[in-house]
Amino acid sequence: MENEMGNDSKTDTVGNNSDYTYSATADNFGALPSEIEMGEAAGVAVDQADLVYVYNRGKYPIIIFDTDGNFKSAWGEGTSVNPHGVSIGPDKNIYCVDAGDHTVKQFNAEGKLIQTIGTPGKSSGRMSGTPFCHPTHAAVSSKTGDIFVSDGYSNAVVHKFDSDGKFIMSWGRSGTDPGEFNTVHNIAIDNDDWVYIADRENHRIQIFDTNGKFQTQWINLAMASCIFIKHGATKQFFVGEFFAGIRENPSGLGNWTGERLGPRISVLNESGNAIARIGTNPIGLSAGDFVAPHGISLDSKDNIYLGEVSWSAYGNNLTPPQKVRTIQKLTKV
């Protein structure tokens, strides 16, 4: 396919742990028909059949590929204002969180709208603590079907709904203490019903039970933006991180001194310790480089799919503005 970044499309290998080594190219993942153009890929999710759903800021907010990048379908025209986060529930439905529309929309695999949580176009008000004011992501419990929504750009809370979209509870407030948030950006739930929150501007992952009781936090991160949980004999956590520079952590959360922090992907074990770091360069467009990790998912072969808001974070600031890679596949070696 056409390389939209003006770089060569050579393959490079990334990863600092031989068990977590990936090949990458400088190209966007996926080949599109001429009549469809992908916008900025804010989110990505892989379903139970290994179909890759890219939630993007183009005419068709959902674009679907197989894992080889072959185009399958596109839908959702007119349903989204500012696509932000996407996830696949245990019910195989697609949960699209629209930060501009203040809603969570649940679709089936064919793109039929099942339900909308929130009132389209109506904000609850900045730091209201109630749903929604620019929500960011959703996750569904495999045990109960309850829906958890991170409401993070102009709120600092997590909301819990039942499977029918009925509000149950909220937790969190603005701040840096345990249980407080500064940009609740992404959410994931493991098979044991622990809730993992990417608390981006606090540079950490916080972990709660499903009633919002704080359990622990992982602070060896830089602007934790997105998280994917790989289940197996043990759990592994893939965290996409924004670039945060090389400096002391001003909030005291984590040990930043002397370490280049982001943009990268960190792989954490069940204790929150980093077992691999993927990405070693500053912001870049070459194979193996990252710009602005924003959504992450894995397929059944442990290949990584990363959506990046690279237009907002980088391409839009070039002179002249330049469209850059926004979705990439890291193939497990």
N, C-alpha and C positions, 0 to 999 in steps of 0.2 A: 504494500500500500504506500501511498505518498507519505513521506516524512515531512511533517508540518513545521519542524523546528529548524530546518536548514542545516542540521548536523548529519553526519553519516549515520547509518543504521547498524553499525557494528555491534556485535554481541560482547558483553563484558560479564564478569563474574563478581558477585558481591557477597558479603557475609564474612564475619571474623571467626566463625566456628565451623569446622568441617562438616558437622552434622546439619548445619543451616547455611548451605551455600546455594546460590541461585544464579541462573543466567538471565541477563536482561538485554534489551535493545533500546535504542533511542526513539523508537516509534510508538505511537499510540497503539494500544491493543485493539484489535477488531477491525474488520474490513466492512465498510458501509456501502450500501447502494448509493448511486449518485444523487438521488432525490432526498436523502436524509443526511443531515449534518448534526454532529454531536456538539452540544454546548459543554460548558465546564462540568466535569464529573464530580459532583459534590459527594455522592455516595455510591457504594457498590456492595452487592450481596450475591452469594452463590446459593442456589436452592438445592434441594435434596437430589435432583436429577443432574446436577452439575451444569445448570444453565446460569449464566452470569448476567445479572441485572445491573445496568448502569443508570443511576438516577442523575440526570444531567439537566443543565439549564438551557436546553435547546427546545425546538418546536415539539419534539416528542420526548417528554421527560423520562420515560422508561425505554431503554434500548437493550435488547437481549441478544446475547451471543452464546455459542457453545464454547468450550474451553480452548478450542483451537482458533477462536476468533471469528468463526463463521457467523454471519448475521442470521438471526432467527426471526425476529419481529421487533416492532416498535409501537408504542401506544401511549395514551395519556394526553393527547393534544388538548389544550385548554383546561387541564385539571390542576396545574401548579403555577404558583406565582414566583417563588424562590425556592426551588428544590434544595433540600439540605441533607437529610439522612434517610437511608432505606434499610430495611431488614426483612428477612423471611421468617415467618412464624412456624412453629411446629405444625400448625394447620395448613401449611404450604401457601398461605396468603402473603401478600406483599404489603408491607406497612411503609408508607411514604410520608415523611414529616416535612411539611412546607413552612419554612421560617417566615416567609412573606405573607402567607395566608392564615397563619396561626392555627393550623389544623394538622391532624393525623388522618390520613385516608388509607383505608384498608381495601385492597383489590384482590381479586382472585388471579390465577396465573394467566387468564385470557384478557385481563385488563378491565373486568367488570367491577365497578365500584360497589363494595359491600356495605361499608359504613364510613361516616365521617365523624371524628371526635373533635369538638370545637366548632365555633361558628365561623364560617369562611369570611375572611376580611375583617374580623372583629378581634382586637387585642384586649386582653384583660387589664392592661395598664402596666407600665414599667414598675418592676419590683413589687407587684401586687401579691405575689405568692399564690395566685390562683391561675388555673389554665385559661389561655396560653398567652404568652408574650414572646414571640419569636422562638418557638420550640426547635429542637435540634435533632432528636433521634428517638427511636422507640425500640423496645425489646419485649418479647412475650415469654412468659413462664411456660415451660414444657409440662409442668405439674398441674397448674391451675388454669392456664389460659389467660391469666391476668396480664394486662398491658401496662408497661412502665414507660413513661415519657420523660426525657430530659428537656427541661424548659429553661434554656440557658443563656440566650443572648440578651434579654432584657428582664429576665427573672433569674432566680438562683435556687430552683427547686426541682424535685422529682415528683411526678404525679403517678398515681396508681389507679387503674380502671379495671373493671371486670371485662370479660370477653365480649360483652354487649356494649361496651363503651360507657358504662355507668361509673361515675366518679366514686372512688373509695376513700382516698387520702392523699396528702402531700407531705413531703418533708424537705428540710433544708432552708438555708437563708444565706445572705451574702456574708462572706468572711473567709478567714484562713484556718480557723480551728477545725478539728474533726467534726464532720457533719455539716460544715459550711462549704459554700461553693463560690468560685469565681470563674464563670463560664462553664456551666454544666453542658458538655459538648457531645458526649457519646455515652451509650449505655449498653451493657451486655449482661445476660443472665446465664449462669451455668446450670448443669443438670441437677445440682443440689439446691437450686433456688437461691444462691447468693447473687447479689446484684452488684455489678462493677460499674463505677462511674468514672469517666474520663473528665477530671476536673482541670480543664486545660490551663487556665491562667494561674492556677496554684501548682502546676507542674507535678501532678500526682494522679494516681488511681485510688479512689476510696471504695471500700467494700461494705455492704449493708446486708441485713436480712430483708425479707420482702415487706416488713413492716417499718422499714426505715431506721432500724437500730444499727448504729455504727459498729463495725467489727475491727477494721484495721485500715491502714493506708500504705501505699507503696510510693516512695518519694524519690527514687533514683531515675527520674524521667525529666524530659524537657518538653513542656507544653504538650502533654498527652492529649492527642486530638481524637483518636479513634482506637477501638479495641475489638479484637476477635478472639474467641475462646475455642481452642482446639481440644476436643474431648478424646480421651483414649485411656490407656492404663494410668496415666497421670495427665493432668490438665496443663496446657501450655497457652500462654497469653501473648498475642501479637499486637503490639501497640505502635501506632503511627504517631510520630512526634514532629511538631513544627521546629523550625530553626530557632534556637534561643541564644546563640552566641557562645563565647568562651569567657565566662566571668563568674564572679561569686553569685550565688542565688540570693536575690534581694529579700525574699520572704523567708529564707532559712530552711526551706523545704527541699531537702536533698543536698548531696555533695557535688557542687558544680565546679570546684576549683580545678583548673588545668585540663578539663575534659571538653572536647568539642561536642556540643550538644545539638543534635538535629540539623537539618531534617534527616530523619532516619526511621528505621523500624527496629524496635527492641523486642526480643523474645524473652519472656519471664517465666519462671517456674511457679509452682503453687505457693511458694513462700514469697514471691515477688522479686526474687533475685534474677538479675539479668544473666541469661545463659548464652545470648548471642546479640550482637548489634549488626544490623544490616544497613549499610550506607556510611561511608567514611569521608565523603567530600563535602565542601560547602554547597550551597544552592547551585544546581547545574542542570544542564539539559542533555548531557551525554548518557550513554548506556550505563546504568547502575547509579545514576544520580537521582536526587529527589529535589522537589521545590517546596511543596506545601501539602504533606499527607493530610487527608481529610476523611476518607472512608476506606475500610479494609475488610477483606474477606479471603477465605481459603477454599479451594476445591478438595475433592476426595483424594487427590494425589499430592496434597500439601503445597500446591502452587499458590502464590500470593497474588491477589488483585488489589491494586491500590489506586483509589481516586484522589486526585490532587486539585485543589483550587488554584492552579498555577496561573490562570489568567488574572484573577484578582490579586494574587500575591506577587506576580512577576511580570507576565506578558503585557498587562495593561500599563505598566510603568516604564516600558521600553520606549525609545524614540526611533522610529514610530512604533506604536503598539504592535505586538506580534503574537499571533496565536501559537501556543506552545502545547506540548504534550500534557494531557490531563488524566489519562487512564493507562496504567501499565500492568503487565503481567510479569512476575518474577517466577521463572520456572525452576522447580527444585532440581538440583543436580544430584 
